[in-house]
Each structure stands twice: as structure tokens, then as C-alpha cells.
Amino acid sequence: MAVSPPTSPSVAAARFTGRTVTGERRLSGSLAEVTLDDGRTVMAKRGDGTGAARAEAAGLRWLAEAGTVRVPAVHGDDEHWLVTDRVAQGRAGAGAAARFGRDLAALHAAGAPAFGAPPPGGPAEAFIGLAPMRNVTGDDWPRWYAEHRVLPYLRDAVDAGTVRPDEAADVERVCERLPELAGPAEPPARLHGDLWNGNVLWGADGHVHLIDPAAHGGHRETDLAMLSLFGCPHLDRVLAGYQEAAPLADGWAGRVGVHQLFPLLVHAVLFGRGYAEQALAVARRALSAG
């Protein structure tokens, strides 16, 4: 007999942990802290799209498998819900930032089978935030990045009227020139994939913990570019720790904008013209610098 999906955070937490629930605190329409009878608190999150919870769970397990950056343990998931450990949060510190940089370098070095490869057991039709994200694989990063990370969102932005067709030509020219703008070839890295500051939790244990991944195989500079796009405490120390563990290729700082095109266009699709203007400015700077 088929088991119906959980209909509330508490029901999901009880099913996936096997414990009795003693309390629930809603943080948003899709997220809640749930207290269990053994004193633990877990997070119950409802996926915003079909398969979103399973995609996120697969990503967390894949990142955890590397044994580098800390991520919350997954207690269970289905088509609708994900239940994980709760991260007890502390203060951002320079030491934790440098350690995070080294750990992030080790995570990337754990690798992926191909650019665009989804986590084992993860769906090809995944998500980045609220936006659909297709994990189609490729061996050539410039071509793959253009075809499967930049141009799909550019087309959606044009269709929505957020980017005018004549403006889109600037982004298309960056895509055409990616082989010369991308820098030295690198192997596919194991990316968090949505590494903005909101998904970086500074734990009470003195370590950084990452949540809400859109994990896939990609270029390691993409994670770092997204981390810098929306700001991160002690970013200079994060980058110094990263460089100490795995130095970036010469010219990486000049390529940051190229890697930011993807998240900026995703945000343009989700949130409108302001992000489109940022994406266009980044594209024009890349063209003029190149």
C-alpha cells in the first residue's frame, strides 16, 4: 500500500527521524524548526518544485561524501520534504573563514564525472533557488557553461521582457568568446552551486556549514565568484585559505564577472530588471577587458 507524503513539517520530521515531535516553529511558509522528544532540533523544508527536495538531499549527501566542508546530515527526503540536522549558529571569525577556504578547495578537488553532472541519485531536472536548473553533462567547460548555464536564463529573461534583444547580444558575444575568456582548462569540480552568503552558516562549533546546494560538476571559480557577488564575512581570509590549499590559475580575478553571469541571469529571471542590468554590465566589462 502506498504511503501518502507528509503534510506538515512535524509529520515529515517524525517520519524521517523515527522520533516523537514535541514542538514546531515556522520560519517561513516552507521551512520549520522541529523539536524532537530526545531534545534535538531538526529542520523540515518543503520543496518548492517537483523533485526539489530530492535534488537538495542528493546534493547534501554528495558534498558530505567529500569529507571537507561541513553540511547538515540528511535524515530523510521524498518528493515533497527534506529533513536535516539544524546548525547551531555562532559568529563569523577570521580563523573559521581561512579554514572554510581550505575546506572549499578540498571539496572542489573531490571532483565530478563531468561538467553538469548531477549528484549520484540526483535528478537532471534540478533547481537553483526557485529557478529550474538542468544538469546536462559536457566535457568542454566554455561550451557547456554557455549552452546550459548562461543562455537558457538569458532566453527566459528576454522572453519575460527583462532583457531587450539588442542587450542580449552583449551576453551572447561573451558566450562566443568564452574559449578565450575562460582561462586555462580545469577538470570538473564538485560545486555547491548556489554559494551565496545566505547559504553559508557560521556554526557555533567554529566551522562554516553549507546549506541549500544546487550541487553539480562545474568550474571551481564559479563557486568563488558567487561567494563574492553578494558579499561574505572575511572573504579575503576565505580566498587566502583557498589559495593556500589550491592556488587559482593566473588571471582568475579578471574572470570573476564571467562566472557571475550565471547567478545574475538566474536572479534576473526570478527578481527582475535590476539583476539584468548587473548582468549586462558584467558582460560589457568582460568584452572590453578581453
Secondary structure, 3 states (H helix, E strand, C coil): CCCCCCCCHHHHHHHHHCCCEEEEEECCCCEEEEEECCCCEEEEEECCCCCHHHHHHHHHHHHHHCCCCECCCEEEECCCEEEEECCCECCCCHHHHHHHHHHHHHHHHCCCCCECCCCCCCCCEEEECCEEEECCCECCHHHHHHHHHHHHHHHHHHHCCCCCHHHHHHHHHHHHCHHHHCCCCCCCEEECCCCCHHHEEEECCCCEEECCCCCEEECHHHHHHHHHHCCCCCHHHHHHHHHHHCCCCCCHHHHHHHHHHHHHHHHHHHHCHHHHHHHHHHHHHHHHHC
